Amino acid sequence: MKIRYDIPCNIAQSLNIIGDRWTLLIIHEILNGNALFNEIKKALPGISSNLLSERLRYLEEEGLVQSELYSQHPPRYRYVLTQSGKDLEHVFNALIIWGSKHLKKCYKKLIDPATGDEVDIAYYSKKTGELVQNVDVISIESELQNIK
């Protein structure tokens, strides 16, 4: 894949890895347990075999997916997410919540399995573990300047 965004921004640099068509959906299918090539392809009608192969190879190069040989003849692989790939689950959950609030036709919602109640996203301090009511996005460069 080519680098499309040469911007010093976490969002832009993340999109360089996961922003191509089908990429997030492929990761989502693996996260949902579809680990074999044909399972992923069947779950994503419209994706070509060549494109799926290309995306899986790229995700492996970027360290989000690992392939494991499960059959020698013919060679067949199962795909598993690395920790980096698994960490995208929060991104998917955020998209599900956004979609449940803003899409005319909602397909999924996030619930607490114990109560069946819908859930929302919350932020916690990495230092204290306490709930944070408001967050700011700051440039790391500005944070480094404040330390000096």
NORKA-V254866 format. One line per field, one symbol per residue. ss: DSSP state (h for helix, s for strand, l for the rest). psi: psi as a letter, one per 20 degrees, with the letter a starting at -180 (. if undefined). Layout:
ss->???
psi->???
This chain:
ss->lllllllllhhhhhhhhhllllhhhhhhhhhllllshhhhhhhlllllhhhhhhhhhhhhhlllsssssssllllsssssslhhhhllhhhhhhhhhhhhhhllllllllsllllllsllllssllllllsslllllllhhhhhhhhl
psi->qqphompmpggghghhgjiqphghhggggghjiniqghggghimpipqgggggggggghghijhqqqppipgorpqqqpqqrhgghiihhggghhggghhhiqgophqqpqohhhiqqrrqqqqphghjqpphqqqpqphghghhhh.
